[in-house]
Amino acid sequence: MLLRWYFRLFVWARFLWHVPRMDIAYALMHPDRTGHIGFQSRTGYAFAPLLLAQRVLLAGTIANRIFFDGAALPEFKLLVFTFVAAVLAAVLAPLLVFICRFRVRNVRGCASTVTFRNATSTSSRRSGCAA
């Protein structure tokens, strides 16, 4: 069952890897504030069953060691921290492929806004770009 979820995660990451390389007109000033690709904001919710299953497996492993091997709960601090970081990175890291693309477009957009602002001598600062 978990292998299917891992496969879904792989397909999702591959899809997200290819999206920025497509010739898509991102609308950076779109009201959803995500460049008109707001569907990605729900990635964490979509993979919640995978995260739940992984947490249950970890809790079972820790409980087994505590009850039958006599281990103490504080011994598992590093394991739990590493597990949480790895699982969250696996689910949310594929979203990082958009950072460079949006950063370049944001810089270009700010440059054109500043140029337009200087040409029209308007003092409006609503775009969030520094003049």
C-alpha positions in Angstrom: 0.0 0.0 0.0 2.8 2.4 0.9 4.6 1.6 -2.4 1.6 3.0 -4.3 1.8 6.2 -2.3 5.5 6.4 -3.0 4.8 5.9 -6.7 2.2 8.8 -6.5 4.8 10.9 -4.8 7.3 10.1 -7.6 4.7 10.9 -10.3 3.8 14.2 -8.6 7.5 15.2 -8.3 8.1 14.3 -12.0 5.1 16.4 -13.0 6.2 19.3 -11.0 9.7 18.9 -12.4 8.3 19.3 -16.0 5.8 22.2 -15.3 8.3 25.0 -15.0 10.0 23.9 -18.2 6.8 24.3 -20.2 6.0 27.6 -21.9 3.3 28.7 -19.6 2.3 32.3 -19.0 2.4 32.6 -15.3 0.3 35.4 -13.9 2.4 36.6 -11.0 -0.1 39.2 -10.0 -3.0 36.7 -10.0 -5.3 37.2 -7.0 -4.4 33.7 -5.6 -0.8 35.1 -5.1 0.7 31.9 -6.5 1.1 32.8 -10.2 -2.2 31.1 -11.1 -0.9 27.7 -10.0 -2.7 27.6 -6.7 -3.5 23.9 -7.0 -0.1 23.2 -5.5 -1.0 24.8 -2.2 -3.0 21.7 -1.3 -0.1 19.3 -1.8 0.2 18.6 2.0 -3.5 17.7 2.2 -3.3 15.3 -0.7 -0.4 13.4 0.8 -1.9 13.4 4.3 -2.8 9.6 4.2 0.9 8.9 3.3 2.1 11.0 6.2 -0.4 9.4 8.6 0.7 5.9 7.6 4.3 6.7 8.0 3.6 8.2 11.5 1.7 5.1 12.5 4.6 2.9 11.4 7.1 5.0 13.3 4.9 5.0 16.4 4.5 1.3 16.3 8.3 0.8 15.9 9.0 3.0 18.8 6.3 1.4 21.0 7.7 -2.0 20.2 11.2 -1.0 21.3 9.8 0.6 24.5 7.6 -2.3 25.6 9.7 -5.2 24.6 13.3 -4.0 24.5 13.1 -1.7 27.5 14.1 1.5 25.7 13.2 4.9 27.0 11.2 7.4 24.9 13.9 10.2 25.0 16.2 7.8 23.1 14.1 8.4 20.0 14.4 12.2 19.8 16.8 12.1 16.8 14.9 9.4 15.1 11.6 11.3 15.3 13.2 14.6 14.2 14.9 13.0 11.3 11.7 11.2 10.3 9.6 14.3 10.4 12.2 16.3 8.4 12.6 13.6 5.8 8.9 13.0 5.2 8.1 16.7 5.0 11.0 17.2 2.6 9.9 14.4 0.4 6.4 15.8 0.1 7.2 19.5 -0.1 10.6 19.6 -1.8 9.2 19.1 -5.3 7.5 22.5 -5.0 10.9 24.1 -4.8 11.3 23.7 -8.6 9.3 26.9 -9.1 11.4 29.2 -7.0 14.0 30.1 -9.7 11.4 30.6 -12.4 9.2 32.8 -10.3 12.2 34.7 -8.9 13.4 35.6 -12.5 9.9 36.6 -13.5 9.4 38.7 -10.4 12.7 40.5 -11.0 11.7 41.3 -14.6 8.3 42.4 -13.4 9.7 44.7 -10.8 12.2 46.1 -13.3 9.4 46.9 -15.7 7.2 48.4 -13.0 10.0 50.6 -11.8 10.7 51.7 -15.3 7.0 52.5 -15.9 6.8 54.3 -12.6 9.8 56.4 -13.4 8.4 57.2 -16.8 5.0 58.3 -15.4 6.5 59.8 -12.2 3.8 58.2 -10.0 4.5 57.7 -6.4 2.4 54.6 -6.0 4.2 51.7 -4.2 1.5 49.1 -4.3 3.4 46.5 -6.5 5.8 45.5 -3.7 8.9 46.3 -5.9 11.5 48.7 -4.6 12.2 51.7 -6.8 
